[in-house]
Amino acid sequence: MTPPAPRPPKRRALIASIAINVVLALLAGGLVLYAFMLNVDLGDVKRRLSKEVETRQQTERYLIETRNKLTESVREIEQLKAQLAYKESDYQAGIAVKPALPVVVGFRSSMLGKGLVAVLENTSDRYLTVMLSARNPTLAQAKRFQLDLEPRSRVDFGHFEGWEFASGDEIALFRDEFRPIRLTVP
């Protein structure tokens, strides 16, 4: 009897075939897992992109609304400026029609204190009640006073009456039916 011939080559081919099939199955599983991970990542990217698009659209809508509000505000400002210019011109025209306030203003040094005293002279034949507005631009102070002026008389106004005048102070005298007097203390 002859010994049977060894059959290892078929076994080796079978083992090699199984090993190749296992490797191919692992590769196929890996590819499926990789495709799944890509799909998940693609979904995340789509969601982020969708949120960014939505945020951008909201921002654009907000910018458009803000631009429209700004345009409306600018239009309102222009209208108010036009109205103000109209009112100012009416005011100037109204003042130009009024007669001059019959009061002469002069200044002298104070006898009892420091500073200056305003000397107001009513040159008319009637009693006048005027508003005197005094302002010191250096100290940023301002005050208003009501003065009663008798006909053809002089009134001194200074420290004792409530305001110590200094060079550079601005004063104004007002009465409704007359043009105001505005001047700066010398």
ABEGO torsion letter per residue (X at the ends): XBBBBBAAAAAAAAAAAAAAAAAAAAAAAAAAAAAAAAAAAAAAAAAAAAAAAAAAAAAAAAAAAAAAAAAAAAAAAAAAAAAAAAAAAAAAAAAAABBBBBBBBBBBBBAABBEBBBBBBBABABBBBBBBBBBBAAAGBBBBBBBBBBBGBBBBBBAAAGBBBBBGBBBBBBBAABBBBBBBBX
